[in-house]
Amino acid sequence: MKMQIELEKADVKSFYVYAKKSCPRRSLEATALVKYLVANGLLTASKPKEADLIFIYTCGGFSKNEASSLFTIKKAVDMHGSQVIVTGCLPKIIPDKLKVFPNITIISPDEMAKLDSLINAKIPYSTFSRISTVSGIHDLYNDKRLTRLKQNIITNGKLKTGSTYVKKTLLHKSNTVFMDQSFYRLEIAKGCLGNCSYCAIKLAMPKFHSYPPSEIIENFRNGLNAGYKNFALIAGDIGCYGVDIDTNLPKLLEELFKVKGDYKVALVDFNVRWLEKNYLEFLEVLKSNSEKILKVIMPIQSGSDKILKLMNRHYEIDNVKRCIVDLKKNIPEIFIETHIMVGFPGETEDDFSMSIQLVKEIQFSRVHVYTYEERPGTLALSLSEKVPREQIDRRVKILQRETKTRDGN
């Protein structure tokens, strides 16, 4: 296996790119790669086995995404003849698990400029660093479905049924992604200033840095000129935008909303510690432009201060409640989405009941319930008082019943 070393130069003519379609950041990076390769004369292969280069943007946020990433690498390696290049999260999160794959090249996402020499690029990779729409990539394989299908319908490498539908729709669960084409993604920063004890993605993030407001506004205007009406602000945590360049998110929003046009903006992955810190500024700008706010996604994770402290979330739940209640009072129509994690180490029945109380009090527009998972390299691995799986599953069902949303999800 080649790991972060000089790539083999070859007469490469075609490529195929995999990425997790639901990851807003990696899917943009993968799309930038597609545009870079096409601009330098390479062709998109219709099938992975026909590609000279297969790129895989791995995902390590959850164990199921890790499994899909590893299975996709295995499929690519088994095809032979193609040079397999692995990037994304897993090289930083589980490097040892990648050592089992022969003849793959690993490149960190921040070292993709190495490709310039591989393909003799006339237009450098750095030219394509800012992409705002997703297209041309292929979703990672669904390893569990494939395994099940192999057990049920495949014998000696042949399908038991001749159904083309089964082969194309179920077996090859990796379709070209043209996702969220109604959204224009404004990436306002790279990285995250948080250090959540359960998060492995942080290990694969670059050092936090905010993009200049002028660049963001220019990109925003480009989206408007292209006909987009829905925009999503993207970063590891948009809430900490500007900390490194002497500004903040409310000031950016104020400048953004000065741009005339028919549009709405979604605030994605907004740690509520920054809502609390800059609440009056947020309230003013959101209230003054409420008709332009599509939704705000604020992952709170728990209703228990004890659990939040163990998670390294850096806020107290009463302060968060006070801000959100006041925000909803001033902007009754605002759509607020949150995430709640169940089963974090040390979570007692009382802690869990506080999460239930949180969602009852706030009446979020949408609540996503997540199960705690132990991920490599995280601080939570060292915590004692693990919650038994049966208790976690029971709590998830209870919370899901309590979080039926107004829009029926």
BADO-152714 format. One record per residue (C-alpha): x, y, z; residue in one letter; residue number from 1. Coordinates in steps of 0.1 Angstrom, whole numbers. Each point is the difference from the previous one (the first is absolute). Example, Ala and Ser with C-alpha at 12.3 -4.5 7.8 and 13.67 -1.06 7.14 Angstrom:
residues 2
REC       x       y       z   residuo   num
REC     123     -45      78         a     1
REC      14      34      -7         s     2
This chain:
residues 409
REC       x       y       z   residuo   num
REC       0       0       0         m     1
REC      13      35      -9         k     2
REC      -8      25      28         m     3
REC       5      37      -7         q     4
REC      29      -6     -23         i     5
REC       7       9     -36         e     6
REC     -27     -14     -22         l     7
REC       6     -22     -29         e     8
REC       0      20     -32         k     9
REC     -20     -17     -28         a    10
REC     -19       7     -32         d    11
REC     -33       6      18         v    12
REC     -30       8     -21         k    13
REC     -31      -7      21         s    14
REC     -12       1      35         f    15
REC     -28      -9      24         y    16
REC      -7      18      33         v    17
REC     -18     -13      31         y    18
REC     -11      21      30         a    19
REC     -26      -2      27         k    20
REC     -29      19     -15         k    21
REC     -14      11      34         s    22
REC      32      17      11         c    23
REC      -3      37     -10         p    24
REC      37       7       2         r    25
REC      16     -31     -16         r    26
REC     -25       0     -28         s    27
REC      10      35     -10         l    28
REC      37     -10       1         e    29
REC      -8     -30     -22         a    30
REC     -19      22     -24         t    31
REC      30      24      -1         a    32
REC      22     -30      -9         l    33
REC     -23     -10     -28         v    34
REC       1      35     -15         k    35
REC      37       1       3         y    36
REC       5     -33     -18         l    37
REC     -24       9     -28         v    38
REC      17      34      -4         a    39
REC      33     -18      -5         n    40
REC     -13     -23     -28         g    41
REC      -9     -31      19         l    42
REC     -33     -18      -8         l    43
REC     -26     -12      25         t    44
REC      -2     -38      -3         a    45
REC     -36     -14      -1         s    46
REC      11     -30      22         k    47
REC      27      -2      26         p    48
REC      17     -29     -16         k    49
REC       5      21     -31         e    50
REC      19      28      19         a    51
REC      37       4       1         d    52
REC      -4      19      33         l    53
REC     -25      -8      27         i    54
REC      -3      26      28         f    55
REC     -18      -8      33         i    56
REC      -9      28      24         y    57
REC      -4     -21      32         t    58
REC     -23       9      28         c    59
REC       6      -8      37         g    60
REC     -27      18      19         g    61
REC     -19     -32       9         f    62
REC       9     -36      -1         s    63
REC     -24      -7     -29         k    64
REC      17      26     -21         n    65
REC      34     -14       9         e    66
REC     -12     -34     -11         a    67
REC     -14      13     -33         s    68
REC      33      18      -6         s    69
REC      21     -31       6         l    70
REC     -23     -22     -21         f    71
REC       2      25     -29         t    72
REC      38      -1       3         i    73
REC      -1     -38      -2         k    74
REC     -22       1     -30         k    75
REC      23      24     -18         a    76
REC      31     -20       8         v    77
REC     -16     -32     -11         d    78
REC      -7      15     -35         m    79
REC      38       1      -7         h    80
REC      15      21     -28         g    81
REC     -11      33      16         s    82
REC      21      21      23         q    83
REC     -20       4      32         v    84
REC       5      33      19         i    85
REC     -15       3      35         v    86
REC      -6      33      17         t    87
REC     -26      15      24         g    88
REC      -3      -8      37         c    89
REC      12     -35       5         l    90
REC      37       5      -7         p    91
REC       1      22      32         k    92
REC     -25     -20      20         i    93
REC       8     -36      -6         i    94
REC      33      -2     -20         p    95
REC       8     -35      12         d    96
REC     -32     -14     -16         k    97
REC      11      13     -33         l    98
REC      33     -20       1         k    99
REC     -18     -32     -10         v   100
REC      -7      13     -35         f   101
REC      28      -6     -25         p   102
REC      11      26     -26         n   103
REC     -21      29      11         i   104
REC      12      36       3         t   105
REC     -10      21      29         i   106
REC      -2      38      -2         i   107
REC     -12      23      27         s   108
REC     -27      24     -12         p   109
REC      23      29       6         d   110
REC      27     -16     -22         e   111
REC     -21      -5     -32         m   112
REC      23      24     -19         a   113
REC      23     -30      -3         k   114
REC     -23     -11     -29         l   115
REC      14      28     -22         d   116
REC      31     -21      -6         s   117
REC     -19     -32      -4         l   118
REC     -22      12     -29         i   119
REC      24      26     -13         n   120
REC     -26      27       8         a   121
REC       0      32     -20         k   122
REC     -26      15      24         i   123
REC      11      -6      36         p   124
REC     -22     -16      26         y   125
REC       0      32      21         s   126
REC     -21      17     -27         t   127
REC     -29     -21       9         f   128
REC      -1       4      38         s   129
REC     -33      18       2         r   130
REC     -30     -20     -13         i   131
REC     -36       6      11         s   132
REC     -20     -27     -18         t   133
REC       2     -38       0         v   134
REC       2     -21     -32         s   135
REC      19     -27     -18         g   136
REC       8     -21      31         i   137
REC     -11     -35       9         h   138
REC     -14     -11      34         d   139
REC      20     -24      21         l   140
REC     -11     -36      -1         y   141
REC     -25     -12      25         n   142
REC      20     -29      14         d   143
REC     -28     -15      21         k   144
REC     -25      -2     -29         r   145
REC      27     -14     -23         l   146
REC      10     -26      26         t   147
REC     -36     -11       4         r   148
REC      -6      -1     -37         l   149
REC      31     -21      -6         k   150
REC     -12     -25      26         q   151
REC     -35      -1     -14         n   152
REC       3       3     -38         i   153
REC      36      -6     -11         i   154
REC      17     -34      -4         t   155
REC      35      -5     -15         n   156
REC       1      36     -11         g   157
REC     -33      -2     -20         k   158
REC     -34      14       7         l   159
REC     -26     -26       7         k   160
REC     -25      22     -18         t   161
REC       5      17     -33         g   162
REC     -18      31      11         s   163
REC      18      31     -13         t   164
REC     -19      20      25         y   165
REC      14     -19      29         v   166
REC      35       3     -14         k   167
REC      -1      37      -6         k   168
REC     -22      12      27         t   169
REC       9     -22      29         l   170
REC      34     -17      -6         l   171
REC      18      31     -12         h   172
REC     -12      23      27         k   173
REC      22      29     -12         s   174
REC     -18      24     -22         n   175
REC      12      33     -15         t   176
REC      -9      27      24         v   177
REC     -17      32     -11         f   178
REC     -12      10      34         m   179
REC     -15      31      15         d   180
REC       0      18     -33         q   181
REC     -25      24      14         s   182
REC      26      11      25         f   183
REC      31      21      -5         y   184
REC      25      -7      27         r   185
REC      20      29      14         l   186
REC      30     -15      18         e   187
REC       9      28      24         i   188
REC      29     -17      19         a   189
REC      21     -31       2         k   190
REC       3     -20      32         g   191
REC     -15       4      34         c   192
REC      11      16      33         l   193
REC     -19     -26      21         g   194
REC      15     -31      16         n   195
REC     -30     -21       6         c   196
REC      10     -32      18         s   197
REC     -20     -23     -22         y   198
REC      10      14     -34         c   199
REC      26     -18     -22         a   200
REC      -5      23     -30         i   201
REC      19      27      18         k   202
REC      31     -21      -5         l   203
REC      -3       3     -37         a   204
REC      -9      37      -1         m   205
REC      25      27     -11         p   206
REC      10      28      24         k   207
REC     -29      23       4         f   208
REC       0      30     -23         h   209
REC     -28      24     -11         s   210
REC      -3      12     -36         y   211
REC      -1      38      -4         p   212
REC     -35      15      -1         p   213
REC       6      16     -34         s   214
REC       7     -34     -15         e   215
REC     -31     -15      15         i   216
REC     -22      28     -12         i   217
REC      15      -3     -35         e   218
REC      -8     -37       0         n   219
REC     -35       7      13         f   220
REC      -6      24     -29         r   221
REC      13     -26     -24         n   222
REC     -26     -24      13         g   223
REC     -27      26      -4         l   224
REC      11       8     -35         n   225
REC      -1     -37      -8         a   226
REC     -37      -1      10         g   227
REC       2     -16      35         y   228
REC     -25      10      26         k   229
REC      10     -22      29         n   230
REC      34       3      16         f   231
REC      17     -20      28         a   232
REC      28      14      21         l   233
REC      25     -29       5         i   234
REC      30      -5      24         a   235
REC      10     -25      26         g   236
REC     -17      25      24         d   237
REC     -14      31     -16         i   238
REC      -5      16      34         g   239
REC      37       6       6         c   240
REC       4      18     -34         y   241
REC      22      31       2         g   242
REC      17      -8      33         v   243
REC      33       0     -18         d   244
REC      -6      30     -21         i   245
REC     -15      24      25         d   246
REC     -36      -3     -10         t   247
REC     -29     -24       7         n   248
REC     -30     -17     -16         l   249
REC     -26      27       8         p   250
REC      22      26     -18         k   251
REC       3     -23     -30         l   252
REC     -37      -6      -2         l   253
REC      -6      37       2         e   254
REC      21       5     -31         e   255
REC     -15     -30     -17         l   256
REC     -36      13       5         f   257
REC       9      34     -15         k   258
REC       1     -18     -34         v   259
REC     -33       5     -17         k   260
REC     -18     -30     -14         g   261
REC     -26     -27       4         d   262
REC      18     -26      22         y   263
REC       1     -19      33         k   264
REC      30     -11      21         v   265
REC       4     -31      21         a   266
REC      25       1      29         l   267
REC      15     -34       2         v   268
REC      19     -16      30         d   269
REC      -1      30      23         f   270
REC      13      -8      35         n   271
REC     -22      17      25         v   272
REC      30      12      21         r   273
REC       3      28     -26         w   274
REC     -37       8       1         l   275
REC       3       5      37         e   276
REC      32      21      -4         k   277
REC     -13      23     -26         n   278
REC     -38      -3       6         y   279
REC     -10      37      -2         l   280
REC      18       4     -33         e   281
REC     -16     -32     -14         f   282
REC     -34      10      11         l   283
REC       2      34     -16         e   284
REC      12     -13     -34         v   285
REC     -23     -30      -1         l   286
REC     -31      19      11         k   287
REC       7      28     -26         s   288
REC       4     -26     -27         n   289
REC     -24     -28      11         s   290
REC     -15      -3     -34         e   291
REC      34     -11     -14         k   292
REC       7     -27      26         i   293
REC      -8     -35     -13         l   294
REC      10     -19      31         k   295
REC      26      -1      28         v   296
REC      17     -33       9         i   297
REC      13       1      36         m   298
REC      12     -34      13         p   299
REC      -5       2      38         i   300
REC       7     -37       7         q   301
REC     -13      -3      35         s   302
REC     -22      17      26         g   303
REC      23      -8      29         s   304
REC      28      24      10         d   305
REC      20     -30      14         k   306
REC      -1     -17     -34         i   307
REC       7      32     -19         l   308
REC      31       5      22         k   309
REC      12     -35      -8         l   310
REC      -6       7     -37         m   311
REC      21      32       2         n   312
REC     -29      20     -15         r   313
REC       8      32      20         h   314
REC     -35      12       9         y   315
REC     -26      -4      27         e   316
REC     -35     -12     -10         i   317
REC     -19      27      19         d   318
REC      18      27     -19         n   319
REC      -7     -18     -33         v   320
REC     -37      -4       8         k   321
REC      -3      37       9         r   322
REC      16      11     -33         c   323
REC     -21     -24     -22         i   324
REC     -33       8      19         v   325
REC       6      37      -5         d   326
REC      10      -6     -36         l   327
REC     -32     -18      -7         k   328
REC     -20      26      18         k   329
REC      14      28     -22         n   330
REC      -1     -21     -32         i   331
REC     -29     -25       4         p   332
REC       3     -13     -35         e   333
REC      37     -10       3         i   334
REC       9     -36      -8         f   335
REC      24     -14      25         i   336
REC      15     -34      -4         e   337
REC      21     -18      26         t   338
REC      19     -33       7         h   339
REC      -2     -20      32         i   340
REC      25     -27       8         m   341
REC     -12     -30      21         v   342
REC      22     -23      21         g   343
REC      31      21       5         f   344
REC      22     -15      28         p   345
REC     -14       9      34         g   346
REC     -35       8     -12         e   347
REC     -24     -10      27         t   348
REC     -38      -2      -2         e   349
REC      -1      35      16         d   350
REC      24      14     -27         d   351
REC     -21     -16     -27         f   352
REC     -32      14      15         s   353
REC      16      35      -3         m   354
REC       4      -5     -37         s   355
REC     -37     -10      -3         i   356
REC      -9      31      20         q   357
REC      21      21     -23         l   358
REC     -18     -10     -31         v   359
REC     -34       3      17         k   360
REC       8      35      12         e   361
REC      15      14     -32         i   362
REC     -23     -18     -25         q   363
REC      27      -1     -27         f   364
REC     -12       0     -36         s   365
REC      21     -32      -5         r   366
REC      20     -23      22         v   367
REC      26     -25     -12         h   368
REC       7     -28      26         v   369
REC      34     -15      -1         y   370
REC      15     -30      18         t   371
REC      34       5      17         y   372
REC      28     -19     -17         e   373
REC      35      -5      11         e   374
REC      23      14     -26         r   375
REC      38      -4      -3         p   376
REC      21      28      14         g   377
REC     -28      17      20         t   378
REC       2      11      36         l   379
REC     -32     -18       8         a   380
REC      17     -34      -5         l   381
REC      16       4      34         s   382
REC     -32       8      18         l   383
REC     -14     -26      24         s   384
REC     -36      -8       7         e   385
REC      -9     -11     -35         k   386
REC     -37      -3      -6         v   387
REC     -11     -36      -9         p   388
REC     -12      -3     -35         r   389
REC     -35     -12       9         e   390
REC      -5      31      21         q   391
REC      12      22     -28         i   392
REC     -24     -17     -24         d   393
REC     -29       4      24         r   394
REC       7      37       5         r   395
REC       3       7     -37         v   396
REC     -35     -14      -5         k   397
REC     -14      21      28         i   398
REC      16      32     -13         l   399
REC     -10      -7     -35         q   400
REC     -36      -3      12         r   401
REC       3      33      18         e   402
REC      16      19     -30         t   403
REC     -27      -4     -27         k   404
REC       3      32     -18         t   405
REC     -26      25     -12         r   406
REC      10      -9     -36         d   407
REC      -6     -37       5         g   408
REC      36     -11       1         n   409
